[in-house]
Amino acid sequence: MSVAGSNFCVTILFIMFDFVKNWYCFLIPGLFLLISIPVYGQNTGVVQGIVKDKKTGKPIDAVDVYIDNSTFGTTTDKKGHFRLNHLPSGIFRVIFTSVGYTPAAKHIALGKDGFADFTITLKPKVYNMNKIQVKGKIPKKWKREFREFKRDILGRSEYADQCTFENPQVLSFKRDHKTGALIATTNRRLKLLNLALGYRLFIRLDQFKWKRNDGTYKIHPQFKKLIPSTKEEKAKWKANRRRVYDLSFRHFLYALIHHKASKEGFHYSLGISQLDHQDNMYQLAKRGIYNVTLTGFHIYSQTTVRYKGDTSVIMKTNQDYFFVDSNGDLLNPLSVSLSGAWSNNRLSSLLPFNYHPKN
């Protein structure tokens, strides 16, 4: 079974939920889980601010600033300023990365026409330079471990063969002495070129530990759309993105909250029930969430979902409720667990949260 999700969360600049800390910490005991982010609404929000050196207090230029798991991103100017425009309303995480600094994140909640302005500091990173090793050839052991890493993190999607890590040399591998699981680490962002979906991903890898069909990974991806070279390529990317979305857990949730799951072709057993308005507001208030539209569900047993010949299963975790925004994104990816068809498509079938078939 595998924990799943489909987009992110916080509150108006100040409140941070405990579960938010683990959003991208995907537990995959045998399967996969979809990644998640914020509530989707009208794109009128703005997030801006200044990035400074925590030690000197001076502004830092050329810092990469982006909304986790999205195409929204920018860099700071010479005065450390940044501005992200046309953001959807909802709850999400802003990521800050720069060479020579420890990455940082800021949780933000935006209502309709929301605006956030803040200053954040980055801590200079100290590198241990005691050991320097230069080799002319890539060790065979590293090559084997990289192939294993690539297979497990990309998943078994039909698009995996069209994905290429452009800077694999930044990865280091080791084995867990007790379990034999492969552990991957890097202090740089991984670059993944996905020629099946038309994206280049810049991935901050916080954690990767995997053995056979079981594993966990924690990532923070930024998406950048590729420019198609031909009309045929543009059409292919559009079709593939739509196909990935149609087969996704996110599509099922979108259809479910808009009461058209059967019309969209989903057939499922009843192991979940939608909360009525009063219970929904009560459960959100318990979590400190206000003024953001989310639909709550009570999950009380395993739910089997069939779509176009594929079968997936939604399983109950240690939580009794899960919440979905109007775009079909899970508030907390750890609130449910998936197995079956939905568990096979990992990074090779990952779409940004702000993708929608109507776009």
Secondary structure, DSSP 8 states (H G I E B T S, - for coil): -EEE-------SSS---TGGGGTTEEEEESS-----------S-EEEEEEEEETTT--B--S-EEEETTBS-EEE--TTSEEEEEEE-SEEEEEEEE-TTB--EEEEEEE-TT-EEEEEEEE-B-----S-----SS--HHHHHHHHHHHHHHHBS-TTGGGEEES-GGG-EEEE-TTT--EEEE-SS-EEEEETTTTEEEEEEEEEEEEETTEEEEEEEEEEEE---SSHHHHHHHHHHHHHHHHTSHHHHHHHHHTT-TTTTTEEE---EEE--HHHHHHHHHHTT--SS--EEEEE-S-EEEEETTEEEEEEE-S-SEEEE-TTS-BS-GGGEEEEEGGGSB-GGG---TT--TT-
